Amino acid sequence: MKGHEYIAKLFHAYGVEALFYQEAYNQAIIAEAAKYGIRGIMAHSENAAGFMADGYSRVSGKPGVAMSQSIGSANLTGGVQDAWLSNTPVIALTGMKTPMYQYRNSYQEADHQRLFSAVTKWNAIAFSPEESPRLYRQAFRAAVSDKPRPVHLDTYGFTGLETERLEFSEPFVAEPAYGIYPAYRPSAELSRVVEAAKEIATAVKPVLVVGRGVFVSGAGPEAALLAERCDMPIVTTPDGKSSVDEYSPYWAGIVGNYGMDSANRTVKDADLVIFAGTGTSDQTTLDWTTPAAGTRILQIDISGEEIGKNYPNCYGLAGDAKVVLAQLLQVVEKQQRPVWRKQAADYLADTDRLQNELMEKDETPIHTGRLCRELTKALPDDAILVSDTGFSAVWSSTMIRVKPTHTYIRAAGSLGWSLPASLGAKIAKPERPVICFTGDGGIYYHIAELETALRCGINTVTVINNNCMLAQCLSGALYRDNPELGKKALSFSDISLAGVARAFGAFGKRVEAAEEIGPSIAEALASGRPAVVEVITNPYGQPRPPVEK
């Protein structure tokens, strides 16, 4: 087969459903892949293409593929960085100029290996087109094995033409097992599982902290059952949100800097903290103060090197979250901790009371807490909610309650991620409603992707929390002491973003009264086209802090 035929067939064998790209690279491969039903989604930037692949991967459970020619490589690294931070297997493919052009000041050429080294777990060069089959297979294998993360392959020819034209002599070989993740589900040593069960049994105040690893492995039911069996509260990181039922009597909130006081108080008071599928980062642990140093830790992670990294007083179970939690369920006995569970429930009731004060506000401009209340009520039961970072993540993770039938994903740190990521999510699950939650600061990054949504028939609904300001930055020391300076430095022009959406040809509605939010979202969902609901909010309406004074 010719190179373009081989690689397109390879993508099909691995279950690839879409290729996210910016011209001009692998054009013949994209055209050939279309014969297998693989969609080519051309974005308006390589950065957005990377975010689309990221959103697709998080929702589909498959690696996402993002591609660019040589000059776009630097932009694509920005699109891959969020996948690196969130442990998402995005396969980044770039073209490089052939060896005779290297190290000679060639037009638009740079060292792609150095660009991608900080944001990939595997980073390779195809020094000749003949290497492509082996290296493409290794890209899939590396992306989804152990802890999933992005990989990068620099292919021969800056637009890929040399690889596409070559006739491959190698027989066609594919490994479809690496088209999903986790590719392997290792179990923990049984003796260690038995010891871990003893640790739980002897604890007075254990708490289960659920992270993205539980979401990735589909271990939410096992986590919920373990909390019930051991009669202990369960909290999640923002990335673990939607793994468990937030209306469950065992749920105590979202933990960390983008979390809730109830969850942070619960973790701080616990005498055993069970981390399941979370990297125990500064964001999750309030800069490693919650839990405090010296607290007994039980950590479950697919990567052994993560165990004890930030909390050395740790007993570890290395393995896939779903498998290891199931192992624990086989050996733990039913336990009763009514006093401890009531304490955690009281913390949640306190936080709920304070949050309800914000969510019930009837003011103009609309308080963002009220927007969250109305959006919660408007979410279809099978909705996928895609949130931006910053205040969008704070508001959505703490004040929009989700059910197990929902899916929630959020940016790991890249402002503007949510709109392109929501398009990828919709391609992964076209039968489900996808709602993007972002702010005015976030939407301006990639508003051009509304055109991509229209051109490709990707009907998402984007809810914009528009306060004409980078409101999260108001809390900085300089602006906190000088609000007028903050207003001048952080404000945007009052442009009708709904009007911009309509100019693209999308559904667009501007909402200035809280009671119109729900009906407008319903109208957007029913419009049959990409939609924007722009909600005008008060920039000075701040969310509840993660730790109440």
Beta strands, then each sheet from edge to edge (+ up, - down):
strand 1: 18-21
strand 2: 39-42
strand 3: 64-68
strand 4: 90-96
strand 5: 122-125
strand 6: 151-156
strand 7: 206-210
strand 8: 234-236
strand 9: 251-254
strand 10: 272-276
strand 11: 296-301
strand 12: 314-318
strand 13: 384-387
strand 14: 407-410
strand 15: 434-439
strand 16: 461-466
strand 17: 507-511
strand 18: 531-536
sheet 1: 2+ 1+ 3+ 4+ 6+ 5+
sheet 2: 9+ 8+ 7+ 10+ 11+ 12+
sheet 3: 14+ 13+ 15+ 16+ 18+ 17+
end
